[in-house]
Amino acid sequence: MSDFDAIVVGSGVSGGWAAKELTEQGLKVLVLERGKQVEHQKDYTTEHTPVWQLPYSGLPNRVQDAREHPIQSQTYAFNESNKHFWNNDRLNPYIQTEGAEFSWRRADIVGGRSLLWNRQVYRWSQLDFDANKNDGHGVPWPVSYDEIAPWYSYVEKFIGVSGQAEGLDHLPDSEFLPPMDMFGLEKTIQGRLSRKLPKLNFTIGRTATLTRPHNGRAACHYCGPCDRGCSGGSYFSSQSSTLPAAKATGRLTLISDQVVTHLLHNEAGTKVTAVAAVDTKTGGAKLYTAKLVFLCASTVGSTQILLNSKSKLHPDGLANGSKALGRYLMDHPKLTHTGIMIDNAAQYYQGNRPNGCYIPRFRNLNKQENHDFLRGYGYQANVLRADWQFDFNRKGFGADYKESLRQPGPFWIWALTGFQESLPNSDNTISLHPNKTDRFGVPLVVSKFNWSENEKKMANDNASYAGKIFRAAGAIQYNVADPGSLSVGGSSIHEMGTARMGDDPQSSVLNKFNRSHEVENLYVTDGAFMASSSCVNPSLSYMAFTARACEHAIKNL
């Protein structure tokens, strides 16, 4: 008899949704999380700590970061106030192939990166699901937009998504809460672009952040330090939303500090019979059993577990008869361009709006376009306002000087980051080192990743068009990034692929419902299942596919 009806490995965006859906359908569920326990509200210990109360006034401890967090400290979301949420790279290393580096950004907490993400949520369109079939790169998606659209709606109604409906076929609208208001400068930019570059659409970002109370969670009050945890639950995280829903059923067991090392299967190799885990505090090993197993440990984490679950019947890793496991790793290459703007708006903006604006994909939307690259890209746009920190060395003295620092400065820097689609590439891989292991005895991950010529050609267009946008928007000065300076793979923290879905078991790991072709009670619903990358943030798709996979699993249990 199994210990549980289902085991979910990981508690982030996907794992939280799996826990919620399976428990609400009556299953007794165990969640195994590698990271340490972080309780909602109670453990957001630095949530509103002012910078002057942080060590070194919040400035980075570069010696410590170089020693303990050389990979994690490179991300925008890592800082002195939340470094305790991030992976320790010295204790938990991996190997990057020289000349083909991949930056693996990892949280080390219950809830995973759902506490640290930027919360941009966009639906995929039929254009995205047709891309592989149309241009021959990657396996055809076995799912259409019409099939997944109801699940997008289901997820959006629960998590809360604020945004503006635009009626675009290539960026379908969501179930929206009221949009956040644009700043005056953004409205000016929007008006100028609509006149001078009318094929572009400039809209407020679509974010899993509440603009009104929703499902027992408070509306965002623009306090600012989102990456330290949100006690009001104003942004979606596993802690604020899915895990409480699962816990409310009385059928959830969550154990933190558990490194899942491998999966065991039956004599026929067709079912997972146990999940092996090591306690990170005690070093004790234990087997857990269940009728269903959902891997939601992140793209790289789930792939590592499957590759380490090899046996006589699965010599290349569990469920890897196709040899596709560990291949076709993807991310979104990006370039960030900056412009200097003049803000003449008299409006006073209070607080820190946790959102920017978005320019959806506008390239290769139809067959009539003739560019030297496939697929497309979009821009995420953020204006930066000067505050007292910009005038830190300004001369002055006394009450008048201090009062002048309290006054908000102009919005004057406009950052325009182009996120590009990357093509599925079998040479971009995650594998296991043949003889080096981590402190738990698990073979170290070896990453190998390079951008293809298509991504490099797209970068040229990305940079060229950024200049057109700045000129049309009225920037008085701008700097377009060098197209040759594409971000290191993994830097967008949108890693996907390595256990892709498809109709053909000879070329894919999972079927259209995220279930293994070869192991009938095994599902993978984190980013590993993705067969292509689109150019939009992928987390909403992870959630929708997870909820859909749970329904399929329960029906077939």
N, C-alpha and C positions, 0 to 999 in steps of 0.2 A: 504494500500500500504506500502511495506517495505521501511525502510530508505535506505537500501543497498541491493545489490545482495548477498553479502557474508560478514560474520564477521569472522575474524581470531583472536583467542585469543592467544597472545604471539607473539614475534617478533624475536625469536632466530633462530637456524638452520632450524627448521621445519616451524615456522611461517613466516620467511622471504621467504622461497620457496613457501609457499601457497600464500602469497601476490603477488609474482612475477607471478606465473602461472595463477592465477585467473584474475588479472588485464590485463595481456597480451592476455587473451582470451575474453576480452571485458566486464568483470564484474566490477561493482562499488563496491569497497572493503573497509571495515573498519577494521583496526588493532587496537585492544585494548591491551595495554601493561601495566603491573603492575608497572614496573620500571620507573625511571626518564629518561628524554630525554638526549641522548648523540648523538650529531651530529658528523658525520665523519669528521676527521681532527680537527675541531674547538674545540671539547671537549676532546681531548686527551691531557689534560693539563700537564701531567707529562711525556709525551712520551720520551723526550730525556733529562730529568732532571738528572744531575749526582748525585750519591748517597750522595756526600758531601753537596748538596744543599737541601736534604730532611731532615725533622725533625729527629734528632738523627742519622744523617748520614745513614738513611735507616734502622737502626736497629729497631726491633719491639717494639712498646709501649705495653708492656705486661699487664699492668694494664688496659689500655683501651681495648685491644683485649679480655681480659678475661671477661670484662663487656659487650662489644658491639658485639663481633664477636667470641664467644667461639667455634662455629662449623666451621665457614668459615675460621678462622685463622689456622686451622689444615691442609689445603690443600697446595700443593706445589706452587700453582699459586697466593696465597694471600701474599701481602707484603705492605709496607708503601706507595709505589708508586701507587697502584691500589685499595686500600681498599675501596675507594669511589664507585667502581664498584660492590661491594659485598653486600649481604643482611646483614642488622642489625639484629642479632639474638635476641637482647633484645626487639626490637620493633615488630619483626615478629617471635614469638616463635613457636615451635611445641613440642610434647611430645614423648620421647623415652621410650620404655618399658625397665625397668631395667633387665639387663641380656640378652637383645635382642636388643642392640642398633643399630641404623641406622643413618649414618651421611648424612644429607640432605644439599648438597652444592648448594647455590642459588646465582645468580647474581641479581642485582636490577637496571637494566638499559635496555633501548631499545637495542635490539640486543642480550640480554641475555648473555649466556656463549659463544656465538660465538666470543666475543671479548677476551675471556680468555682461550679458549681451547688449547690443544696441537697439534691439526690439523692432527693427524694421521688418515688416511682414507684407509680402506681395504674393498674389496668386500667380501660378504659371498659366499660360494660355495654350490653346491648341497649337499655335505656332511653335511653342517650346516642345510639346509632346510629339510633334511631327518632324522635328529637326533631324534626328538621326536617320529616319527613313528617307527623308527628302535629299540629304546630301551624302548619305552612305557612311558617315562617321559614327561608330558605335552601333549597338544593336537597336532595332526599333523598340520604342516604348510599347509595352503591352497594355497600356492604359490611355484612355482619351480624356480630354478635359471634361466632357460631359459626365464621365464616370466618377471623376474625383470632385467635381463642383459641389455636390451636396455635402461632401465631407469637409470641404473648405468652409461652407456655411455653418456646419455643425460646430466646428472648432472655433470659428470666429465669434459665434454667439456666446460661447463660454468664456473665451479669454478676453474679449473686448478689444476691438480694433478701431482706432480713430483715423479718419481719413476723408478725402473728398472724392466723390464719384466723378469719373471723367468719361465713362462710356467708351473706353478703348478696347478693341478686340484683342490686342496684343498685351494688355495689362488689365485683365478683368477686375471689375469692382468687387469689393468685399461687402460683408454685412457691417456697415459702418456705424460707429458712434460719431457724434459731431466732430468735425476736424478741428485741430488746433489752429489758431489764427496766425496768419503770416505777419511778420514784422513789416513796418512801412517800407523799408528798403527792399524787402522781397517782393512786395506788391509792385513797387516801381520796376524791379527787374522783370517780373512777370509781364507787365504791360509792354515793356520795351521788346522783350523776346517775341511776344505774340505779334507785334508789328513787323519786326525785322527778320525773324526766323520762324515763320508761322507753322512750319512742320514740326517744331518742337512743342512739347507740352510741359509746362512748368507748374508743378502742383505741390501741395504740402505733403510731407512724408506720411506713409501709412505705418502706424506704430501700435504695438500691443501695449499701449499706455492709455489709461482711462481719462476721458474728459468729463465724465459724470459717474456717480456711484453705480456699481455694476456687480451683481452676484455677491454682495456682501463686502465688496472692496471699495475703498474710497477713491474719489477722483484725484488726479494728480494736482498738487499745489505748487509745482515748479520749484521745489526746494533745491534740486541740483545734484546731490551726490548719489546718483542712481546705482553706481557700481559698488556701493557699500552695503546694499540691501535696502528694501523699502518696507518699513513697518506697516504702512497703510495698505500695502498690496496694490498700489496704483499701477504698477507695471506687472505684466505676467511673468511669473516664475513658478517653478514646481512647488516651492515653499508656500506661496500665497494662494495657489489655485488647485492644481491637480492632486498633490499629495494630501492636502486637507480633505478634498472630496473623497479620495480613496480611504483615508483614515475614518471618515464619518460612517462608512459602511460597517466598520468593525471587523473587516476581513483582511486588513493589511498588516503585514509584518515587515518592518524595514530594519535592516542591519547594516550599519556603516562600517567602515574600516575593513572591508572584505575584498580582497583581490581575487577575482575569478581567474583561475589559471587555465582550465580546460574543461571540456564537456566529455562525458562518457556516453556510449551508445549500446544498444542491445546487440545480440549475436548476429542479427541480420544487417546491422548498420543502418537501420531505417528509422530509429527513434532515439532521441536523447533520453537516457535513463537517470543521469545525475549531473549535477553541476559541482565542480571542485573549486573550493575557495580557501584562501589563507588569510588569517586574521593579521592585520598589519601591526597590531599592538603586541600580541602574544606570540605570533608565529605559528599558532596552531592551525592545522589543516582539517577541513571538514567537507563531507559530501552532503548535498541537499538534493532531494528528489521531488519531481513534479510531473504532471501530465503534459504541460506546455512549457516551453522556454522561449522568452523574448529577449534577444540581444539588443540592447540600447546603450552600449558602452562607449559610443562615439565611433565614427568611421574607422579610425585606426585601432581603437581599443577592441571593437568587436572582431575585426579582421585578425588581430593578434590572437585572440582566444580561439577562433576557428582554425587558424594555421597551426596552433599548438595542440589541437585536438586530433592530430593525425593518428591513424591506426592501420592495421593490415588492410581493412576494407576501405579506408580513406587515407591512402598513403601520402597525399599531397595536402592534407588538411581536411577537416570535416566539411562535407557538402561541396567538395571541390573537384568533382569529376570533370567539370568544364575547363579546369585550369584557369578560370577567370578570377578566382579569389586572390585578392592582393594586387590586382591589376586595374588599370584605368582610373587611377587616382586623379582627382580634379580639385581645382580651387578657382577663385575669381582673381585673375591678374588685375592690378589696379595702378592707376597713376593719379597723383594729387596735384592739381594746378591751383594757383592762388592769384587773386586779383585785389587791387586796392580800389575801394568805392568811396564816394562822398555821400554821407547820409544827411539829407536836409530835412528829414521828417521830424515834426515837432512832437511826435508821440513818445511818451515815456513807457519803457518796457520794464515790467517788474518781474523778478524771478528768473529762473533758468529753464527755458522751454526745452524739454528733453526730446527734441525732434528737429529735423532740418527739412529741406525741400528736395524734390526729386524730379529729374528729367528722364522719363522712360525711354527705352530703346526706340531709335528712329532709323536705324540702318537695316537693310535687307528684310524689310517687312513684306516685300512682294517680289515676284520673279523678274520684274522689269528693271530692278536696280542692278547695277553692274559695278561692284566693288572688287578689290583684289583679295578680299577675305570673306570667310563664311561667318554666319551668325551676327551677333551685335553686342551692344553695350549700352549702359545708362549711366547717368551722373547723379551722385548724391551731393547736395549742395548745402553748405553751412556757412552762415555769416558769424563772425567773431566780433564781440564788442569789447572795446577797451575799458578796463577798470583800474582800480588803484595799483594792481600789480604791474601794469604797463608803465606806470609813473613812479615805480619804486625808487628810482634814483633822482627824481626831480627835486630841485632845490626848493626849500621852504621851511617855515617854522610857525608854530603856534596854532591857535584855533582856526584861523582862516585857511591855513594850509591844510589842516586835517579835514575841514569841511569841503574843500575843493576836491579832495581825494574821494569823498563820499558821493560826488556827483557822477552819474553814468556818463561814460564817454560815447563817441560815435560807433556805429557799426561800420567798420572800415576794412576788414579782411574778409574776403569771400573765398572759401575753399571749395573747389569743385573736384570731386573724386570720381573718376570714370571706372566703373566696375565692368569688366569684360567677361564674356562667356569663354570657357576653355573647351577644347574638343577632347573627347575620350581618347586616351593614348595608352596603348598596352605597355609602353616603356616606362610609364610613371607608376611606380610600384611601392608596395609595402611587403616586406619579407621578414623572416626571422634569421638572426645570426646563428650559424651552425654550432658554435661552442661558447658564446658569451651569454650569460644570464644575468637577470637582475637579482636583487636581494631576496626575492621570493622563489627563485629557481626557474623563472619564466624566461625563455630566450628573448634577447633584446630585439626590439623593432629596428629594422634597417629601412630607411626611406631613400628613394631615388626619384628625382622630379626635375623636369625641365619644361619650359614653355615651348610650344611648337612654333613653326614659322607663321602659322595662321594668327596666333596670339600676338606675335611681334608686328605683323602687318596691321592688325587691328589697333595696336598701340599707336602707330603712326597717325591713323585716322582719329583716334581718341584725342591725341595731343593737338592735331590740326584743328579739329572742331572746337576744342576748348578755347582756342584763340578767337574763333569766330563768335563764340558765346560771350566772352568777355568784352569784345568790341561792341557787340550788339547791346549788351547790358549797360554800357557806359563806364566801364572800368577806366580809371585814369592811368593805371599802370597794371601790368599783369606778368606773371611768370608761368610759362607752360613747361611742364615737366619733360625731361628728355625721354623720348619713347623707348630708349634703350635701358631705362632705369625701372623697368617693371618690378613690382614687389616680388620678394621671394615667395615661392609657393607655400601656401599655408598661412600667409600673413593676413588674408582677409577673414580667417577663421571660418571658412565656408568649405572645409574639406568634404569631398563626396566621392562616391564610387567604391571600388574594391570588392563589392559583393553584389554586383548589379542585378537588376531584375530583367526578365525577358521571357518570351514564349518558348524559346529553344533551350533545353537543358544542356545542349552541347556548347553553348556560348554564354550562358548566364548561370548565376548561382541561385536566384530566387524567381518564383513565379509572380504573376501580376498582383497577388495578394500578400507579397513579402514573405511567403513561406518557401523554405528550401525545396528545390526540386527533388532532392534525394532523401531528406530527413523530414518526415511528415509532421513532427510536432515542434519544429524549429522555425522561428520567425526572426527576421532582422529588420528593424524599422528605424534605425538611425540613418545618418547620411550615407552609409555604405551601400544602401540599395539603389542609389540614384544611377540612372543609365546615361544621363547627360547633366549639364550644369546650369542651363539657362544663363541669364546675367543678373537675375534678381536674387535677393537673400533667400536661402532655402528653408529656413526653420518652419514656416507655415506649412510647407509641403510635408516636412517630416511629421508634423502633428496630424495632418489630415490623413496621410497614409497609415500612421500608427492606429488611429481610431478605426479606420476601415479594416486593417489587418486583424484587430481585436474582434470585430464582428465576425469575420471569416473564421477565426480560430475557435470562437465559442460555438458557432454553428456546426463545426466539424469535430468538436471535442469528442 
